Amino acid sequence: MTILVTGGAGYIGSHMVLELLDAGERAVVLDDLSAGFPWAVAEGAPLVVGDSGDQALVARLIRDHGIDAIIHFAASVIVPDSVRDPLGYYRNNTVNSRALIECAIANGIRQFIFSSTAAVYGDPAKVPANEDTPTQPTSPYGWSKLMSEIMLRDAAHAHGLNHMILRYFNVAGGDPRRRAGQSSKAATHLIKVAVETALRLRSKLEIFGTDYPTPDGTCIRDYIHVSDLTCAHLDALRHLRAGGPSLTLNCGYGRGFSVREVIDTVKRVAGVDFRVETAPRRAGDPARIVADAEKVRTMLGFKPRFDNLATIVEHALAWERELMMRRARAEPEPAASTPPGSERAGRRAK
Ligand code: UDP
């Protein structure tokens, strides 16, 4: 029994592969390397370079590797980019998910876990948002994920696919053993940008909007450690394998931090000061989004291990330093030279 991890060379996907291998599972990665890195895929998981919407390729992988479960991460995930390029987001996220779900059903996949997002709630009237809070995305990214959720639920209802929809709040941090982390070169996510600024990889950090209706005027988010998030996926897989019902679950800690609070934490943990400027609001940003995170704990028995903003920042900093060392040593980050659909054997997690 093998698990197909789409987007397994990316930030969250690469941590998922580690989580699966650590738990003694077998995993195969399908990634188009648009945002991921071949070296991020842990040893023991073959990497197949290709598109998660390529049904012929996915069907072949399911057959060749005896795949019975899919965890679908592959997606474009930058809110402002989705405002600029909505059709690209609908193709990459919604159209590809449709193809993958169809292929999963046609090929007898037993469990399907889908990466969704708190962005489906938009700017929720009620905070914290629980899973029944009305969905009203404020960006094409949020809509692209919500449409995929709807397709998955409807198709699963019609064809009996056991599934889990996990709505991620703000994912940050890195593997505590520094085997993986957020490695994007043009990262936009707050904690990544802040640790890069703390390490002088950027000259300043801009706060996008200081006139939101929040106590300090900056946006509030619920930050979850990436390794807790992947642990929730493993819990979800076990739940489905044990015959548990298909569910939609928030993945957050239930506590919000403002942009200014995050910046202060990064300065404190890194032990440095850095330049912070205010800038206009960014398109598509809701003011405040925090999870009601009860259901994932009660339904899956999920127990977070890193529910602490300082720990998240510490691990993000540790990974950033690791990345700087690797880049200084000019360790190879192989280009996407593998022809589409071809397989590369598992690599050692660096
Ligand atoms: N943010 C910011 N400066 C940055 C990056 C992000 O002020 O350089 C803000 C952003 O406007 C939002 C919050 O930090 O209010 C979280 O943004 P991020 O991109 O990390 O995640 P999102 O909530 O958009 O998924």
Boltz pocket constraint, residues with backbone or C-beta under 6 A from the ligand:
constraints:
  - pocket:
      binder: B
      contacts: [[A, 77], [A, 79], [A, 170], [A, 188], [A, 189], [A, 190], [A, 191], [A, 193], [A, 205], [A, 206], [A, 207], [A, 208], [A, 209], [A, 219], [A, 220], [A, 221], [A, 259], [A, 282], [A, 285], [A, 286]]
      max_distance: 6.0
